Amino acid sequence: MIKPNLWQKLAVVTAALMLMCCMALLALQMRANTRHEQEVVQRLSLGLAEHIAQRSELMDTSGMRDAAVRALFGQLMAVNPSVEVYLLDDQGRILGHDAPSGHLVRNKVDVAPLRRLLSGAPLPILGDDPRSAEGRKVFSAAPLIVQGRQAGYVYVVLVGEHRQMLADDLAAGSQWNTTWWSVVLVGGLGLFAGLVAFYWVTRPLRRLTRRIQAFDIDAPTPLPPPEPLRPGERDELVILEHAHAQMAQRLGEQWQQLRQQDLQRRELVANISHDLRTPLSSLHGYLETLALKDATLSPDERRRYLGIALAQSAKVGRLARALFELARLEHGEVRLEWEVFALPELLQDVLQKFELAAQARNQRLHAEFPPGLPLVRADLGLVERVLTNLLDNALRHAPEGGRIEVCLRATADSIEVSVADDGPGVAAALRAQLFQAPAALGARRGENGGLGLLIVQRIVQLHGRRIELRDSERGALFVFALPRAEPAA
């Protein structure tokens, strides 16, 4: 469920307040119109009761003159059916009227409104309707004076029963029209408020939709990192937008990595193809020479050509094995066979394999490690391959008469191995891609096509460690670590 945020809630509340205000204004306007109409009617007929009281003898010392009252009231109501005339005593009791039988509901009228009217209070003033149990209507009133004293009141209801019925009939139609237009107005305002609320509620969703549509994974510039969420953020749309921004950024980074890996793979294939073409061309050339000139070649020449062809064939074989080994390492087909062994002993065995090659170039191999070095827990065969590749790389890059040093050092949870030579080192521009592409080694990639360092990196990564090229005063310095069999006490 999507919860509205503060602005969306504010839009809904504002729309509801607008509807309430419109309905309240409509009710106030209707009430004001009713009071205005009552005031007009009462003000126009304010002197009607006084005129009746002064022009007619309705009472004498003996009491109410019934015949005169009924005759006068009948004439007045016949002339003006909208009014009803009543004769009241001082207490408001109805003494005389001309209402049809059964229409008179009250026999007494509250005289307080009459006194307020006679005292000049602001209009309109409503009095009791004798023909209604609870109704109140505008009226005209005047005291009835008999022989100098007040004997009662002439009470004239200005909106009589007959007029009220006609007004109700007309008001029903008017009220229906008013109700209809009110419904239309309220519906229109409700629709407007709903559209406003819908706009504010769906605004973040539309913004997210546009961002998703505009997302281009091949964009040349990486996407900026998303802004962090506010503490305690509960708006699902904001959280969704932040999650999409994180996803888009990760997809962009992963896509760039895939493109970079694909580029490196293409370069690797091109470099390996070049390294394969050279020995294969040489092998083919010498074999073709032996086939065409076999009868004219001396035994020494034949042996020399065959030796060169065999050497080129061995080079192709070594390169093929390196490619196969790298493919197995990169596709997770290699499973480590964990063993506990002494790393100095393995190092001595590997150094012996390179003694003849080092002597041929007058190079010196030197190993340094403290006594009592802890055992390591690793794959012995793969660690031997790491040392072999690093020493082979050092011998090829060290000058004649140079020095190659291998040092072992114990740390808290590892045995650190460093292989250093006094060659030209690695250029700063090639350091970032040294363990990514054999092209970083340039023309001197060696017999395995420059794959040795890639193989070393994959093997060290399988052991949960990393290899790095550190700064050195001379030559190159490669350092990696292997896990100890027992952690330091």
Sequence and secondary structure as in RCSB ss.txt:
>XXXX:A:sequence
MIKPNLWQKLAVVTAALMLMCCMALLALQMRANTRHEQEVVQRLSLGLAEHIAQRSELMDTSGMRDAAVRALFGQ
LMAVNPSVEVYLLDDQGRILGHDAPSGHLVRNKVDVAPLRRLLSGAPLPILGDDPRSAEGRKVFSAAPLIVQGRQ
AGYVYVVLVGEHRQMLADDLAAGSQWNTTWWSVVLVGGLGLFAGLVAFYWVTRPLRRLTRRIQAFDIDAPTPLPP
PEPLRPGERDELVILEHAHAQMAQRLGEQWQQLRQQDLQRRELVANISHDLRTPLSSLHGYLETLALKDATLSPD
ERRRYLGIALAQSAKVGRLARALFELARLEHGEVRLEWEVFALPELLQDVLQKFELAAQARNQRLHAEFPPGLPL
VRADLGLVERVLTNLLDNALRHAPEGGRIEVCLRATADSIEVSVADDGPGVAAALRAQLFQAPAALGARRGENGG
LGLLIVQRIVQLHGRRIELRDSERGALFVFALPRAEPAA
>XXXX:A:secstr
     HHHHHHHHHHHHHHHHHHHHHHHHHHHHHHHHHHHHHHHTTTHHHHHHHH   EETTEE HHHHHHHHHH
HHHH TT EEEEE TT BEEE    TT    SB  SHHHHHHHTT  S  EEE TTSSS EEEEEEEEEEETTEE
EEEEEEESS HHHHHHHHHHHHHHHHHHHHHHHHHHHHHHHHHHHHHHHHHHHHHHHHHHHHHH  TT SS    
     TT   HHHHHHHHHHHHHHHHHHHHHHHHHHHHHHHHHHHHHHHHHHHHHHHHHHHHHHHHHSTTT  HH
HHHHHHHHHHHHHHHHHHHHHHHHHHHHHHTT     EEEE HHHHHHHHHHHTHHHHHHTT EEEEE  TT   
EEEEHHHHHHHHHHHHHHHHHHS TT EEEEEEEE SSEEEEEEEE S    HHHHTTTTT GGGGTT  TTTTT
 HHHHHHHHHHHTT   EEE  SSS EEEEEEEBSS   
